[in-house]
Amino acid sequence: MIFSKIYSNKPKIFPAIRFRRGVNVILARVQNRKDTTKDSHNLGKTLLIDLLDFCLLTQPDREFFLKKHKDRFADFVFFLELGLQNGGYVTIRRSVDEPSKISFKKHAEPNADFTKTPDNEWDHNRLPFDRAVTWLDGTLNLTLVKPWSYRKGCGYFMRKQEDFRDVFQLSRFSKGKDKDWKPYVAHVLGFDSALLTHKYELDEEVEKLRARYAEARGEVNLDESDYDRLKGQIEIKQDEVQVKQQGLDEFDFREKEAGMATELADEVERRIGELNTELYNLRFDLDEAEAGAQTELHFNVSEIDAVFQEAGLFFPDELKHSYEELVSFNDRIIKERRQHLEVRIKELRERLTKAELEHTVLSAKRKEYLSVLNQRDSLKKYKQLQSSLDQDRARLALMKEKFQRLDEMLKLNAQIKKTLADISECSDKIGEIVRSGTERFRDIRLRFAKIIREVLIRKAEPYVRVNDSGNLEFKAEFQEGDQEDTFTSESEGTTYKKFLCMAFDLSVTTACSQEPFFHFIYHDGAFETEDNRRKVQWLSTVRKACLEHELQYILTVIEDDLPRDEKDQKIDFPPDEIVRELHDQGDDGRLFRMARF
């Protein structure tokens, strides 16, 4: 897949651009350097990569220039001609006004013009967006990237300025998850991407299971160790409910009353007594703490000084200073004590509220039990006991619901353990593929190292490793001198980072030049802020690679960033390499020959 031509239905505003195999330059020149109101940075050279991406069926956001300035571009229809792997060409038609309706036409010869072609002569006319992407994916047939669509890899070979920040992770993936791009990169490098995808799926699954486990545990406030205890309580409560129901059915209250009397004496009264003592202590401690928190230090050095003066005594500065330090020290002590007391007061209030609530509940229960035991009217006693049985049934239902949640917790924990075991096994397999490597990655690594050696006269290499999470991690770093196992931090610098990115793109495309894959590279602003010698060497390396592997290399550059020779003279590009020349002398010099937007 290579670019062949891009054109529009308005050639006077956007003239056609023809691409070739080899180097293709979009050059922005400054023709009047004395005019300080103009420069070569606002001529639209960066828009071309966005326009090509639009024609390759990206989903533009609302900041995309064709959307943002739709009033300027509503009538535009763009045509992109692509060269196919097996020969022949396909032209894509996409309009600004109806970007979700795309048309296609295959043809044998390049440099076609279908701006006047009626709808019925297109092979596929006005396909909906999703069908259009599927059709183009099948037509391009980039089998090396399957099971992904061609769209996934476009960004790696159409790098904008923000994509030079990381060799492997494009800016579009910076806010997403690793699973959105790492399996794809691993696949291109020849690794088992399905294994990586499965590992990320397992990671997500275990996180979901843990969230469900935490939710279930929060609802019951129990541990798994309470399983049998709660089970026993349910069995006992079920038996109590059954006995009470049977007693009510037989209208025999003796056993029920005996049970109430026992619980009243053994549990309710005992606990109420304990709570009374606890409430007294808590209220006493709370009063003491609140009083302590109000303590203030009333000591004024000025007043002491005044007393000395009235008495006709000398108040030494050293003594005055010591008093002030003592006051300051006591202030800090009181402040720290007050902070501790405030924490203590909050804790005491929470405990007091909890104890008072429990005391209220037990007092009501005692009142209910005494009412039943003192009742002599059988019908009224029957109704009260029926109410008590209903409450027991409600408690039993609540216990069963908690037991169900606890049972769910046990099952979730078992699933978590199994998933963690699967994750561990998957991580081991990922470690194995890293140790084994792949032929394609070995080839790419050698090409990468050679490119960096030729261009930067340095040693660098891309490599993979397994991180602490058991997932694959990609690195590209410079080596420290002749120490192959020591890497420098130079790869973090903007200039070196850009060359690492460009070298990676070139090494991948050359390694895959004989396979159904992307056979073009587009680097926007490749020479900005770069060293002159590196520019010259990079162009030499690129031209040689394009010639040897029949690749297409597109770059945008402003005139001031052109490489220079030993006499500091600009080394211009040959005319056949310049596919569009922009300038700062009026609208005709812009990519779109219209007023700046």
C-alpha positions as CSV (number, residue, x, y, z in Angstrom):
1,M,0.0,0.0,0.0
2,I,1.4,3.4,-1.1
3,F,-0.1,6.8,-1.8
4,S,-0.5,7.7,-5.5
5,K,-2.4,10.9,-5.7
6,I,-4.7,13.1,-3.7
7,Y,-7.0,15.7,-5.4
8,S,-10.4,17.4,-5.0
9,N,-13.3,18.7,-7.0
10,K,-11.9,22.2,-6.6
11,P,-8.4,22.0,-8.2
12,K,-8.0,25.8,-8.2
13,I,-8.1,25.8,-4.4
14,F,-6.5,22.4,-3.8
15,P,-4.4,21.3,-6.8
16,A,-3.7,17.6,-7.1
17,I,-0.6,16.2,-5.4
18,R,1.0,13.1,-7.0
19,F,3.2,10.8,-4.9
20,R,6.0,8.5,-6.1
21,R,8.1,5.8,-4.7
22,G,11.2,7.3,-3.0
23,V,11.3,10.6,-1.3
24,N,8.3,13.0,-1.5
25,V,8.7,16.5,0.0
26,I,6.2,19.1,1.0
27,L,8.5,22.1,1.2
28,A,7.5,25.5,2.6
29,R,9.7,28.4,1.5
30,V,10.2,32.0,2.7
31,Q,10.5,34.2,-0.3
32,N,10.6,37.6,1.4
33,R,12.7,37.4,4.6
34,K,12.4,41.2,5.2
35,D,8.6,40.9,5.7
36,T,8.4,40.0,9.4
37,T,4.7,39.7,9.3
38,K,4.9,36.4,7.4
39,D,6.6,33.0,7.9
40,S,6.6,29.5,6.6
41,H,4.9,27.9,9.6
42,N,1.3,28.8,8.7
43,L,1.1,27.6,5.1
44,G,-0.9,24.4,5.8
45,K,1.9,21.8,5.3
46,T,0.8,19.9,8.5
47,L,-2.8,19.7,7.3
48,L,-1.8,17.3,4.5
49,I,-1.3,14.4,6.9
50,D,-4.7,15.1,8.4
51,L,-6.3,15.2,5.0
52,L,-4.7,11.9,4.0
53,D,-6.0,10.3,7.2
54,F,-9.5,11.7,6.5
55,C,-9.4,10.0,3.1
56,L,-8.2,6.8,4.7
57,L,-11.5,6.9,6.7
58,T,-10.6,8.2,10.1
59,Q,-13.3,9.3,12.4
60,P,-12.5,13.0,12.8
61,D,-13.3,14.9,16.1
62,R,-14.9,18.3,16.2
63,E,-11.5,20.0,16.3
64,F,-10.6,18.5,12.9
65,F,-10.0,21.4,10.5
66,L,-12.6,20.2,7.9
67,K,-15.2,20.1,10.7
68,K,-14.1,23.2,12.5
69,H,-14.1,25.3,9.3
70,K,-17.0,23.5,7.6
71,D,-18.2,26.8,6.3
72,R,-15.1,26.9,4.1
73,F,-15.0,23.3,3.1
74,A,-18.7,22.1,2.9
75,D,-18.6,21.9,-0.9
76,F,-15.3,20.0,-1.1
77,V,-15.0,16.4,-2.2
78,F,-11.6,14.7,-1.8
79,F,-10.2,11.8,-3.8
80,L,-7.3,9.6,-2.7
81,E,-5.6,7.2,-5.1
82,L,-3.8,4.3,-3.5
83,G,-1.4,1.8,-5.0
84,L,-2.2,-1.8,-4.1
85,Q,0.1,-4.7,-3.1
86,N,-1.0,-6.9,-6.0
87,G,-0.9,-4.2,-8.7
88,G,-3.6,-1.7,-9.8
89,Y,-5.1,1.2,-7.9
90,V,-8.2,2.1,-5.9
91,T,-9.6,5.6,-5.5
92,I,-11.5,6.6,-2.4
93,R,-14.1,9.4,-2.7
94,R,-15.2,11.2,0.5
95,S,-17.0,14.5,0.8
96,V,-16.9,17.0,3.7
97,D,-20.7,17.4,3.7
98,E,-21.4,13.7,3.9
99,P,-18.3,12.1,5.4
100,S,-20.2,8.8,6.3
101,K,-21.0,8.1,2.6
102,I,-17.9,6.8,0.8
103,S,-17.4,5.6,-2.8
104,F,-14.7,3.4,-4.3
105,K,-13.4,2.6,-7.8
106,K,-10.6,0.2,-8.8
107,H,-8.5,1.0,-11.9
108,A,-5.4,-0.3,-13.6
109,E,-3.5,2.9,-14.3
110,P,-2.4,5.7,-11.9
111,N,-3.1,9.4,-12.1
112,A,-6.8,9.0,-12.7
113,D,-9.4,11.8,-12.4
114,F,-12.8,10.8,-11.2
115,T,-14.1,14.2,-10.2
116,K,-16.7,14.1,-13.0
117,T,-17.5,10.4,-12.8
118,P,-21.3,9.9,-12.2
119,D,-22.4,7.8,-9.2
120,N,-23.5,4.8,-11.2
121,E,-19.9,4.3,-12.6
122,W,-18.3,3.9,-9.2
123,D,-17.7,0.2,-8.2
124,H,-19.2,0.9,-4.8
125,N,-21.2,4.1,-4.3
126,R,-22.0,5.9,-1.1
127,L,-21.3,3.0,1.2
128,P,-22.1,3.6,4.9
129,F,-19.0,4.3,7.0
130,D,-18.5,0.9,8.7
131,R,-19.1,-1.0,5.4
132,A,-16.7,1.3,3.7
133,V,-13.9,0.6,6.2
134,T,-14.6,-3.2,5.9
135,W,-14.5,-3.0,2.1
136,L,-11.3,-1.0,2.0
137,D,-9.7,-3.3,4.6
138,G,-10.4,-6.3,2.4
139,T,-9.2,-4.5,-0.8
140,L,-5.9,-3.4,0.8
141,N,-5.5,-7.0,2.2
142,L,-2.7,-6.1,4.6
143,T,-2.5,-9.7,5.9
144,L,0.5,-9.0,8.1
145,V,-1.6,-6.9,10.5
146,K,-4.6,-9.3,10.7
147,P,-6.8,-9.7,12.7
148,W,-6.6,-5.8,12.9
149,S,-7.9,-3.5,10.3
150,Y,-5.5,-1.3,8.3
151,R,-6.7,1.6,10.4
152,K,-4.9,0.4,13.5
153,G,-1.5,0.9,12.0
154,C,-1.9,4.1,10.0
155,G,-0.6,6.3,12.8
156,Y,2.7,4.4,13.1
157,F,3.5,5.3,9.5
158,M,1.9,8.8,9.5
159,R,3.6,10.4,12.4
160,K,2.6,13.9,13.4
161,Q,4.7,16.0,15.8
162,E,3.0,14.7,18.9
163,D,3.7,11.1,17.8
164,F,7.4,11.5,18.2
165,R,7.2,11.5,22.0
166,D,7.3,7.7,22.2
167,V,8.6,5.1,19.8
168,F,5.9,2.5,20.3
169,Q,2.9,4.4,21.8
170,L,1.2,6.9,19.6
171,S,-0.4,10.1,21.1
172,R,-3.8,8.7,20.2
173,F,-3.3,5.8,22.6
174,S,-1.8,7.9,25.4
175,K,-5.1,8.3,27.2
176,G,-6.2,4.7,26.6
177,K,-5.2,1.4,27.9
178,D,-2.1,-0.7,27.0
179,K,-4.4,-3.4,25.5
180,D,-5.4,-0.9,22.9
181,W,-1.9,-0.8,21.3
182,K,0.6,-3.2,22.8
183,P,-0.9,-6.4,21.2
184,Y,-0.8,-4.7,17.8
185,V,2.8,-3.7,18.2
186,A,3.7,-7.2,19.4
187,H,2.0,-8.7,16.4
188,V,3.9,-6.5,14.0
189,L,7.1,-7.5,15.7
190,G,6.2,-11.2,15.2
191,F,5.1,-12.0,18.8
192,D,1.9,-13.9,19.8
193,S,-0.6,-11.0,20.1
194,A,-3.4,-13.4,21.1
195,L,-1.5,-14.3,24.2
196,L,-1.0,-10.7,25.2
197,T,-4.7,-9.9,24.5
198,H,-5.7,-12.8,26.6
199,K,-3.5,-11.6,29.5
200,Y,-5.1,-8.2,29.4
201,E,-8.6,-9.8,29.4
202,L,-7.6,-11.8,32.4
203,D,-6.3,-8.7,34.2
204,E,-9.6,-6.9,33.5
205,E,-11.6,-10.0,34.6
206,V,-9.8,-10.3,38.0
207,E,-10.3,-6.6,38.6
208,K,-14.1,-7.0,38.0
209,L,-14.2,-10.1,40.3
210,R,-12.4,-8.2,43.0
211,A,-14.8,-5.3,42.7
212,R,-17.8,-7.7,43.0
213,Y,-16.2,-9.4,46.0
214,A,-15.6,-6.1,47.7
215,E,-19.2,-5.1,47.0
216,A,-20.6,-8.3,48.4
217,R,-18.4,-8.1,51.5
218,G,-19.5,-4.5,52.1
219,E,-23.1,-5.6,52.1
220,V,-22.7,-8.4,54.7
221,N,-19.8,-7.1,56.8
222,L,-18.6,-10.7,57.3
223,D,-15.5,-12.7,56.5
224,E,-15.4,-16.0,54.7
225,S,-14.4,-17.6,58.1
226,D,-17.9,-16.8,59.3
227,Y,-19.5,-19.1,56.8
228,D,-20.1,-22.1,59.1
229,R,-21.0,-19.9,62.1
230,L,-23.7,-18.1,60.1
231,K,-24.9,-21.4,58.7
232,G,-25.3,-22.8,62.3
233,Q,-27.2,-19.6,63.4
234,I,-29.6,-20.1,60.5
235,E,-30.2,-23.7,61.4
236,I,-30.9,-22.8,65.0
237,K,-33.1,-19.9,64.1
238,Q,-35.1,-22.1,61.7
239,D,-35.6,-24.5,64.5
240,E,-36.8,-21.7,66.9
241,V,-39.2,-20.4,64.3
242,Q,-40.6,-23.9,63.7
243,V,-41.1,-24.5,67.5
244,K,-42.8,-21.1,67.9
245,Q,-45.0,-21.8,64.9
246,Q,-45.9,-25.2,66.3
247,G,-46.7,-23.7,69.7
248,L,-48.9,-21.0,68.2
249,D,-50.7,-23.6,66.1
250,E,-51.4,-25.6,69.3
251,F,-52.2,-22.5,71.3
252,D,-49.5,-23.5,73.9
253,F,-47.4,-20.7,75.1
254,R,-45.5,-22.3,77.9
255,E,-42.3,-23.1,75.9
256,K,-42.4,-19.7,74.2
257,E,-42.8,-17.9,77.5
258,A,-40.0,-20.0,79.1
259,G,-37.7,-19.0,76.2
260,M,-38.6,-15.4,76.6
261,A,-38.0,-15.4,80.4
262,T,-34.6,-17.1,79.9
263,E,-33.5,-14.6,77.2
264,L,-34.7,-11.7,79.3
265,A,-32.8,-12.8,82.3
266,D,-29.6,-14.2,80.6
267,E,-29.1,-11.8,77.8
268,V,-31.2,-8.6,77.7
269,E,-31.0,-7.6,81.4
270,R,-27.3,-8.5,81.5
271,R,-26.5,-6.4,78.4
272,I,-28.6,-3.5,79.6
273,G,-26.6,-3.5,82.8
274,E,-23.3,-3.5,80.9
275,L,-24.5,-0.7,78.7
276,N,-25.5,1.5,81.7
277,T,-22.0,1.2,83.0
278,E,-20.5,1.9,79.6
279,L,-22.8,4.9,79.0
280,Y,-21.8,6.4,82.4
281,N,-18.1,6.0,81.7
282,L,-18.4,7.3,78.1
283,R,-20.3,10.4,79.3
284,F,-17.8,11.1,82.1
285,D,-14.8,10.7,79.7
286,L,-16.5,12.9,77.1
287,D,-17.1,15.7,79.7
288,E,-13.5,15.5,80.8
289,A,-12.2,15.5,77.2
290,E,-14.4,18.5,76.2
291,A,-13.3,20.4,79.3
292,G,-9.7,19.7,78.6
293,A,-10.1,20.9,75.0
294,Q,-11.2,24.3,76.3
295,T,-8.0,24.8,78.3
296,E,-6.2,28.0,77.5
297,L,-2.9,29.4,78.8
298,H,-3.4,32.8,80.4
299,F,0.1,34.3,80.7
300,N,1.0,37.7,79.3
301,V,4.7,38.7,79.3
302,S,3.7,42.3,78.9
303,E,1.7,42.3,82.1
304,I,4.6,40.7,84.0
305,D,6.9,43.4,82.5
306,A,4.5,46.1,83.7
307,V,4.4,44.6,87.3
308,F,8.2,44.8,87.4
309,Q,8.2,48.4,86.3
310,E,5.6,49.4,88.9
311,A,7.7,47.7,91.5
312,G,10.7,49.6,90.3
313,L,12.5,46.4,89.4
314,F,14.5,45.6,86.3
315,F,13.1,42.9,84.1
316,P,16.1,41.5,82.2
317,D,15.7,40.8,78.5
318,E,17.1,37.3,78.9
319,L,14.5,36.5,81.5
320,K,11.8,38.1,79.3
321,H,13.0,36.0,76.3
322,S,12.9,32.8,78.5
323,Y,9.3,33.6,79.5
324,E,8.3,34.1,75.9
325,E,9.9,30.8,74.9
326,L,8.1,29.1,77.8
327,V,4.8,30.6,76.7
328,S,5.5,29.5,73.1
329,F,6.4,26.0,74.2
330,N,3.2,25.8,76.3
331,D,1.1,27.0,73.4
332,R,2.5,24.3,71.2
333,I,1.8,21.7,74.0
334,I,-1.8,22.9,74.4
335,K,-2.3,22.9,70.6
336,E,-1.1,19.4,70.2
337,R,-3.1,18.2,73.3
338,R,-6.2,19.9,71.9
339,Q,-5.7,18.1,68.5
340,H,-5.4,14.7,70.3
341,L,-8.5,15.6,72.5
342,E,-10.5,16.4,69.4
343,V,-9.8,13.0,67.9
344,R,-10.6,11.5,71.3
345,I,-13.9,13.5,71.5
346,K,-15.0,12.3,68.0
347,E,-14.3,8.7,69.0
348,L,-16.1,9.0,72.3
349,R,-19.2,10.6,70.6
350,E,-19.3,7.8,68.0
351,R,-19.1,5.1,70.8
352,L,-21.7,7.0,72.9
353,T,-24.1,7.1,69.9
354,K,-23.7,3.4,69.2
355,A,-24.2,2.5,72.9
356,E,-27.2,4.7,73.2
357,L,-28.8,3.1,70.1
358,E,-28.2,-0.4,71.4
359,H,-29.6,0.5,74.8
360,T,-32.7,1.9,73.2
361,V,-33.2,-1.3,71.1
362,L,-32.7,-3.6,74.2
363,S,-35.0,-1.5,76.4
364,A,-37.8,-1.8,73.8
365,K,-37.2,-5.6,73.6
366,R,-37.3,-5.9,77.4
367,K,-40.5,-3.9,77.5
368,E,-42.0,-6.2,74.8
369,Y,-41.0,-9.4,76.7
370,L,-42.3,-8.1,80.0
371,S,-45.6,-7.2,78.4
372,V,-46.0,-10.7,77.0
373,L,-44.9,-12.5,80.3
374,N,-47.2,-10.3,82.4
375,Q,-50.2,-10.7,80.0
376,R,-53.1,-12.8,81.2
377,D,-55.4,-12.3,78.3
378,S,-54.8,-15.3,75.9
379,L,-55.9,-13.7,72.7
380,K,-53.8,-10.6,73.3
381,K,-50.9,-12.8,74.2
382,Y,-51.4,-14.8,71.0
383,K,-51.2,-11.7,68.9
384,Q,-48.1,-10.5,70.6
385,L,-46.4,-13.8,70.2
386,Q,-47.4,-13.9,66.5
387,S,-45.8,-10.5,66.1
388,S,-42.6,-11.9,67.8
389,L,-42.7,-14.8,65.4
390,D,-42.9,-12.5,62.4
391,Q,-39.9,-10.6,63.6
392,D,-38.0,-13.9,64.0
393,R,-38.9,-14.8,60.4
394,A,-37.7,-11.4,59.2
395,R,-34.4,-11.9,61.0
396,L,-34.1,-15.4,59.5
397,A,-34.7,-14.0,56.0
398,L,-32.0,-11.4,56.6
399,M,-29.6,-14.1,57.8
400,K,-30.4,-16.2,54.7
401,E,-29.7,-13.2,52.5
402,K,-26.4,-12.6,54.2
403,F,-25.6,-16.3,53.9
404,Q,-26.3,-16.1,50.1
405,R,-23.9,-13.1,49.8
406,L,-21.3,-15.0,51.9
407,D,-21.7,-18.0,49.6
408,E,-21.3,-15.7,46.6
409,M,-18.1,-14.3,48.2
410,L,-16.7,-17.8,48.5
411,K,-17.4,-18.5,44.8
412,L,-16.0,-15.2,43.7
413,N,-12.8,-15.8,45.8
414,A,-12.5,-19.2,44.1
415,Q,-12.9,-17.5,40.7
416,I,-10.3,-14.9,41.7
417,K,-7.8,-17.6,42.7
418,K,-8.4,-19.5,39.4
419,T,-8.0,-16.3,37.3
420,L,-4.8,-15.3,39.2
421,A,-3.5,-18.8,38.4
422,D,-4.3,-18.3,34.7
423,I,-2.6,-14.9,34.8
424,S,0.5,-16.4,36.3
425,E,0.5,-19.1,33.6
426,C,-0.1,-16.5,30.9
427,S,2.8,-14.3,32.3
428,D,5.1,-17.3,32.2
429,K,4.2,-17.9,28.5
430,I,4.8,-14.2,27.7
431,G,8.2,-14.6,29.4
432,E,8.9,-17.6,27.2
433,I,8.1,-15.8,24.0
434,V,10.4,-12.9,25.1
435,R,13.2,-15.3,25.7
436,S,12.6,-17.1,22.4
437,G,12.2,-13.9,20.4
438,T,11.0,-13.9,16.8
439,E,12.8,-13.8,13.4
440,R,11.0,-10.6,12.4
441,F,12.0,-8.8,15.6
442,R,15.6,-9.9,15.2
443,D,15.6,-8.5,11.7
444,I,14.0,-5.3,12.7
445,R,16.4,-4.9,15.6
446,L,19.4,-5.3,13.4
447,R,18.1,-2.8,10.9
448,F,17.3,-0.4,13.6
449,A,20.7,-0.6,15.1
450,K,22.3,-0.1,11.7
451,I,20.2,3.0,11.0
452,I,21.1,4.6,14.3
453,R,24.7,3.8,13.8
454,E,24.7,5.3,10.3
455,V,22.7,8.5,11.3
456,L,23.8,9.2,14.8
457,I,27.0,7.3,15.1
458,R,25.7,5.7,18.3
459,K,24.6,2.3,19.5
460,A,20.9,1.8,20.2
461,E,18.5,-1.0,20.2
462,P,14.8,-1.8,20.6
463,Y,14.0,-4.6,23.1
464,V,11.1,-6.1,24.9
465,R,10.8,-7.2,28.5
466,V,8.1,-8.5,30.9
467,N,7.1,-5.8,33.5
468,D,6.1,-6.3,37.1
469,S,2.5,-6.9,36.0
470,G,3.5,-9.8,33.7
471,N,2.8,-7.8,30.6
472,L,5.0,-7.0,27.6
473,E,6.9,-3.7,27.6
474,F,8.6,-2.1,24.7
475,K,11.8,-0.1,24.9
476,A,14.2,1.7,22.5
477,E,17.3,3.1,24.2
478,F,20.9,4.1,23.5
479,Q,23.7,2.1,24.9
480,E,26.4,3.5,27.2
481,G,29.7,3.4,25.2
482,D,30.7,-0.2,24.6
483,Q,28.7,-1.5,27.5
484,E,25.9,-3.5,25.9
485,D,24.0,-4.0,29.1
486,T,24.0,-0.3,30.2
487,F,21.6,2.2,28.7
488,T,21.6,6.0,28.8
489,S,18.8,8.5,29.3
490,E,19.5,10.3,26.0
491,S,16.6,8.5,24.4
492,E,14.4,10.7,26.7
493,G,15.5,13.9,24.9
494,T,13.3,15.3,22.1
495,T,15.9,15.2,19.3
496,Y,17.1,11.6,20.0
497,K,13.5,10.4,20.7
498,K,12.5,11.6,17.2
499,F,15.3,9.8,15.5
500,L,14.5,6.6,17.5
501,C,10.9,6.9,16.2
502,M,11.9,7.5,12.6
503,A,14.5,4.7,12.7
504,F,11.9,2.3,14.1
505,D,9.4,3.2,11.3
506,L,12.1,2.7,8.6
507,S,13.4,-0.6,10.1
508,V,9.8,-2.0,10.2
509,T,8.9,-1.0,6.7
510,T,12.1,-2.3,5.2
511,A,11.9,-5.6,7.1
512,C,8.3,-6.0,5.9
513,S,8.8,-4.6,2.3
514,Q,8.0,-8.0,0.7
515,E,4.8,-8.6,2.7
516,P,1.3,-7.1,2.4
517,F,1.9,-4.2,4.6
518,F,2.3,-0.4,4.7
519,H,5.0,0.5,2.2
520,F,5.0,4.2,3.0
521,I,6.2,6.5,5.8
522,Y,5.0,10.0,6.4
523,H,7.0,12.1,8.9
524,D,5.6,15.5,9.6
525,G,8.4,18.0,10.5
526,A,11.1,15.4,10.5
527,F,13.9,18.0,10.4
528,E,12.7,20.5,12.9
529,T,15.3,21.2,15.6
530,E,17.6,18.5,14.2
531,D,21.4,18.6,13.8
532,N,22.5,19.4,10.2
533,R,24.8,16.4,9.9
534,R,22.1,14.1,11.1
535,K,19.7,15.5,8.4
536,V,22.2,14.8,5.6
537,Q,22.9,11.3,6.9
538,W,19.2,10.6,7.5
539,L,18.3,11.6,3.9
540,S,21.1,9.4,2.5
541,T,19.8,6.4,4.6
542,V,16.2,7.0,3.6
543,R,17.0,7.3,-0.1
544,K,19.0,4.1,-0.1
545,A,16.2,2.2,1.8
546,C,13.6,3.5,-0.6
547,L,15.6,2.5,-3.6
548,E,16.4,-1.0,-2.3
549,H,12.9,-1.8,-1.0
550,E,10.7,0.3,-3.3
551,L,9.3,2.3,-0.4
552,Q,7.7,5.7,-0.3
553,Y,8.9,8.3,2.2
554,I,7.0,11.6,2.7
555,L,8.2,14.5,4.8
556,T,7.2,18.0,5.4
557,V,10.0,20.6,5.9
558,I,10.3,24.4,6.0
559,E,13.1,26.0,4.1
560,D,15.0,27.0,7.2
561,D,15.3,23.4,8.2
562,L,16.9,22.2,5.0
563,P,20.3,20.5,5.5
564,R,23.4,22.5,4.6
565,D,26.7,21.6,3.1
566,E,30.2,22.2,4.5
567,K,30.0,25.8,3.2
568,D,26.7,26.4,5.0
569,Q,24.8,26.5,1.8
570,K,21.3,24.9,1.7
571,I,21.1,21.5,0.1
572,D,17.9,21.7,-1.7
573,F,15.8,18.7,-2.8
574,P,15.8,17.7,-6.5
575,P,12.7,19.0,-8.3
576,D,11.3,15.4,-8.8
577,E,11.3,14.9,-5.0
578,I,9.3,18.0,-4.3
579,V,5.6,17.1,-4.7
580,R,4.2,20.4,-3.4
581,E,6.0,23.7,-2.8
582,L,4.4,26.2,-0.5
583,H,5.5,29.9,0.0
584,D,4.5,32.9,2.1
585,Q,3.6,35.2,-0.9
586,G,-0.2,35.3,-0.8
587,D,-2.9,32.7,-0.7
588,D,-1.5,30.8,-3.7
589,G,1.4,29.6,-1.6
590,R,-0.8,27.8,0.9
591,L,-1.8,24.1,0.8
592,F,-5.4,25.3,0.3
593,R,-5.2,28.4,-1.9
594,M,-7.6,30.5,0.3
595,A,-7.3,33.0,3.1
596,R,-5.8,31.6,6.3
597,F,-8.2,29.9,8.7
